[in-house]
Amino acid sequence: MNILKNRNFGIIFGLGLGILILTILVVYLRLAEITAPLIIHFDAYKGIDFLGDRFDVFGILAVALTIFLVNLALAEFIFDRQRFISFVFAYVSLVIATLILISISVIISIN
């Protein structure tokens, strides 16, 4: 992987992966003992409109990790030709990881 040898890309993708690992750890520690249905989505007008269990939360994390890996592969593929687009993929991965951390934190705080 040539892209991870570059210091800037390594830091950005490392921060994104670190945030995802932190999110997985928080979910595992906070939701391990909960067996009741979790509130996944809440609307201010209609109230609770989507319930799920712990595996739905881990599904959200799996999708986020998949997006992260696809962005890493695309950034690696384009790295030699277009560095700017590789930076876009890197920062999008970081933003998505941060948004997933925020959304999972909201799910945990509601429940």
BELQUISUL-V31742 format. One record per residue. N is the residue number from 1. RES is the residue in one letter. PHI is phi in radians with two decimals (999 if undefined). NEAR is the number of other ideal C-beta (glycine too) atoms within 10 Angstrom. Layout:
BEGIN
[[N;RES;PHI;NEAR] [N;RES;PHI;NEAR]]
END
This chain:
BEGIN
[[1;M;999;13] [2;N;-1.23;9] [3;I;-1.19;22] [4;L;-1.35;15] [5;K;-1.31;9] [6;N;-1.28;16] [7;R;-1.08;8] [8;N;-1.12;12] [9;F;-1.17;22] [10;G;-1.08;14] [11;I;-1.18;13] [12;I;-1.14;20] [13;F;-1.18;24] [14;G;-1.14;12] [15;L;-1.12;15] [16;G;-1.08;24] [17;L;-1.17;17] [18;G;-1.11;12] [19;I;-1.14;20] [20;L;-1.12;21] [21;I;-1.16;12] [22;L;-1.07;12] [23;T;-1.12;23] [24;I;-1.08;17] [25;L;-1.13;10] [26;V;-1.10;14] [27;V;-1.10;20] [28;Y;-1.10;13] [29;L;-1.29;10] [30;R;-1.48;17] [31;L;-1.87;18] [32;A;-1.16;9] [33;E;-1.67;7] [34;I;-1.43;13] [35;T;-2.00;9] [36;A;-1.30;8] [37;P;-1.07;13] [38;L;-1.71;19] [39;I;-1.45;16] [40;I;-1.61;18] [41;H;-2.38;12] [42;F;-2.30;13] [43;D;-1.91;9] [44;A;-1.15;5] [45;Y;-1.58;5] [46;K;-1.71;8] [47;G;1.59;8] [48;I;-1.27;12] [49;D;-2.20;11] [50;F;-2.64;11] [51;L;-1.91;12] [52;G;-2.74;15] [53;D;-2.06;15] [54;R;-1.07;17] [55;F;-1.21;9] [56;D;-1.18;14] [57;V;-1.19;23] [58;F;-1.18;15] [59;G;-1.14;12] [60;I;-1.07;17] [61;L;-1.17;16] [62;A;-1.15;12] [63;V;-1.14;12] [64;A;-1.11;23] [65;L;-1.16;17] [66;T;-1.11;10] [67;I;-1.07;16] [68;F;-1.06;22] [69;L;-1.20;12] [70;V;-1.14;12] [71;N;-1.10;21] [72;L;-1.12;21] [73;A;-1.15;13] [74;L;-1.16;16] [75;A;-1.13;25] [76;E;-1.15;17] [77;F;-1.17;14] [78;I;-1.68;16] [79;F;-0.95;20] [80;D;-1.29;10] [81;R;-1.63;8] [82;Q;-2.37;13] [83;R;-1.22;15] [84;F;-1.09;7] [85;I;-1.17;14] [86;S;-1.12;24] [87;F;-1.13;15] [88;V;-1.08;15] [89;F;-1.06;25] [90;A;-1.14;23] [91;Y;-1.23;13] [92;V;-1.12;16] [93;S;-1.08;26] [94;L;-1.15;21] [95;V;-1.16;11] [96;I;-1.11;18] [97;A;-1.08;24] [98;T;-1.17;15] [99;L;-1.14;12] [100;I;-1.16;22] [101;L;-1.05;17] [102;I;-1.15;11] [103;S;-1.17;15] [104;I;-1.19;21] [105;S;-1.12;14] [106;V;-1.16;12] [107;I;-1.05;21] [108;I;-1.19;16] [109;S;-1.21;8] [110;I;-1.22;12] [111;N;-1.56;14]]
END
